[in-house]
Amino acid sequence: MPYEPLYPVGGILTMTQTKKPVIGITTVQTKLQQPVVLVNQSYVNLVSALGGLPVLLTQDPEVVACLDGLVMIGGQDSDPALYTSHAQVVYEDVPGKGQRYRRPLDYAPNRQRDDFEIALYQAAKAKKIPILGICRGLQLINIAEGGTLHEELPESKVFHEAGDDGWAQGHFVKIDPNSKTYQLMQTEHYAMSSRHHQGIDRLGKNLRASAWAEDGLIEMFEWAGDDQWVFGVQGHIEQTRQNYPLYDRLVAEFMVRASS
């Protein structure tokens, strides 16, 4: 059966219920002068702007019992031991973003975070609440579904990483016209802005690729069946709402599903 969005394409999202959907947002656990939990404000703004009540998640997957939806955000690399026995990237004290196979310490995996977020994802699936993965979130969902990553993306003319000045260039994506993603965005050709040196290699079970970069890298996926609402986006759609507004349709659909 064709996918039929609950959110009217081209419409304006309005939350008519008195209670906003509670949306859990994963966080980055790191250490500055002392251990801290961080999240980019743009994720919080995205959830708030489209009618949700953002809640930051830190350490206990049982919190899913209180959630209506889950957003899995970007951050450091995932532990390669989760998908390969031949880890190649070395993390060390190098400037900026480093280079292929030599990455800075703030890219280094945090296995505790990985395990927590995979547990969150599985609990959210069991509860059948909508799940949206952005950047690392897309990659971790793929790992949780048995897929693998490129530890370093293959050489390409497409700029997936930010430049040395920190500027993230946009690139084009092709959207499958037979996908749920197309039903939401109503276009086969769009653009995306991303900053990543890893990406999907083998797609996980239950997932269906729905958009690709010009070099063939998977940029978006969706749940293959109708029993779950799971979408992943490689680009930072939370930071590019003015430049690429069609992604708001995806988030609006997420929010409607969280409210139903």
N, C-alpha and C positions, 0 to 999 in steps of 0.2 A: 504494500500500500504506500502511496506517496506520503511523504512527511508533511504534516500540516502545522505550521507554527501557531502557537497560541497568541503570540504577539502580532498584531496587525502590521504588515510591512508598510512602511510609510506613515504609520500612526504615531501618536504621542503616548508614551507610557504614563499611565496614571494609576496609582495605587489607591483603590477604593476601600480596601479593608482597613480597619482601625489599627491593626497590628502589622508593622512592617516585618518582612521576612528577615530572620536572623541569619546573616551570612558570615561564616567563619573564614578568616584569611590566615594562611600560614605565615610564618615569620622567619627571620634569620637570627640564629643564636650565634653570637660572636663575642669577642673580648676586645674592649678598648682599654681603659685604665682598670676596668673590672668587667665581669660578664654582663652582657646586655642583650636584650631582644629588640630587633629592629624590623621595620617595615617601611617601604617607600610610601609616602603620603598619597601618591597617585593611585595606588590600589584602594586605599580607604575612600578617596574622593570618587573613584569610579563606582564603587558599591553604593555610596551615599547618594550620588547624583541620580542613579537609576532606581532609587526607592528602597534600598536595603538598609539594614541596621548592621554595620560592620563590627565584628568581634575578632580580636587577635588571638590566635591559637599558639600555645607554647609547648605543652608536654604530655597531655593526657588524652588519648583518642576517645575516651568515654564522653568527651564534650560533644561529640556528634549527636548524642541524644537530645541536645538543646538546639541543634542547628536546623535550618531550612535549606541551606545550600552551602557549598564549599568552593572557595577559590584557592588554588595552589599557585603560588607566585614564583618569581625568579630568584636567583641567588647563586651560590657557589656550585661547583660541579658535584654530581652524584658519585658515590663510591663505585669505581669501575668493577670492584669485586661482585657487584650485584648483577653484572651482565657479561663479564669476561674474566678469563683466568690469566690474561696477558696484558696487564696494565702497562701503558707506555708513557703517560704524561708524568713529568716530574714537577713538583711544586717547590719553589725556592724563592729566595729573596732577590727578585729581579724587578726592574722598573716597569711601570705602566702595566700593559696587558701581557708583557712577556712576548714569547714567540712560540711557534708550533712545537709542542712537546716539552716546552719549558715555560711554565705558567707561574704567576705570582702566588704568594701564600694565601691571599684572600680569595683565590679561586679554589683552594684545597677543600676536598670533601669533608663533610661532617656526618659520619655514619649515624650518629644519634639522631640527627635531623632527618636523614633519609628513612630510617626505620620508623620514626614517629609519623612521618607524612604518608608512608605506604600504609601504615596501620589506619591512619585517618581516612585515606582513600578507600580502603577495604570496608571500613565501618560505614562510610557514606554510601557506598554501593549497596551494602546490606540494608540500609535504611531507605534506599532508592530516592535520595535527594539529588538534585542536580549538581554536577561537578564541572568546574571550568579550570583548566590548566593553562597557565601563561608562562612562556619561556621554559625555565627549568621545570615548571609544573607539567607542561606537555611531555617533557623528557622523562620525568619520574613516573607519570601515569603509564607511559610506554614500557618502562622497566617493570612496573608492577604487573603489567599484562604479559610479561614474558618476552618483551622485545629487547633490542640492543641499541646502543648508540655508537656513532663515530666518536672516538675519543678526541680526534681532531678531524674537522671537516676536510673532505678531499679538496685539492686545489681547484679553484673555480674563478671565473670572471665576475661572479655575483658577490657583492660585498655583504657578507653576513656579519662581520665584526665591525665595531666602531673603528674609526681612523685613529691615528696617533694623537689627534687633537680632541678625541672623545666624541666626535660627531658621528652619529649613526645614520648612514645613508639608507634611503628607502630602495626597495627593489620590487619588481613586478612578481605577481603570483597568478597562477592559472587555477581556477576553481572548477571542479567537476560539475557539469550542469545537471547531473543525476543525483547530486548529494543533498543532504539536509542543509549543509552550509549554503548551497546555492539558493535553496528555498527561502532562507533567511536573508541573504544578502542581495539576491536578484541580479547578480552579475557574474560573468565568467572570467573577467579580467579586473584585477585590482592591484594594490600595492601594499607593502608592509615594511615597517622599520624594525630592525632587530639588531641585537648585539650578543653574539654567541659564537663560540669556537667549536661547540659540539652540536650534534643533531641526531635525528633518528636514522638508524641504519636498517635493521630489520623491524618491521612494524609488529607490535604485540597482537596477540589473539584478541578477538572481539572488537578490534578497532578497524576503522576504514579510513584510509587517506582521502582527503577531500580537497586539498589545495597543495600546489607544488611551486617552488621557485623555478626559474628558467633553467637551472642546472639539474633539476630533478629532485632536489631535496624536499622532503615532506615538510610543509609549513603549517598545515592544519589537519586534524583528524576528528572523527566523530565516532560515536558508538555504532557498531554495525547493525545491531538489532533495535527493537522498539521497547525493550524492557528496562533500559536505563537512559538517562540524559547525561552524556559525558562528551565534552568537546575539549580540544586542545588547540592552542594557537602559539606558534613559535615567537612571533613578534610581540613587541611591547605595546599592545593596543590600549593599555591604560594611560600611556604617555602621549599618544598621538590622536586623541579624539577629534581635535580640530582638523587635522590634515586628512585623516582616514575615518570619517564618521560612520561608515557603514558597519564597522565592527560593533557599534553601539546596539545594532539590531540583535546581534548574537547575545550580548550581555542583557539586553532587555528581555529576550526570550528566556534566558537563564533565570531572570528575576521573576517572570510570570510563573515559570515552572516551580520556583521556590515558594511562591505564594499560593499555589493550588493544592 
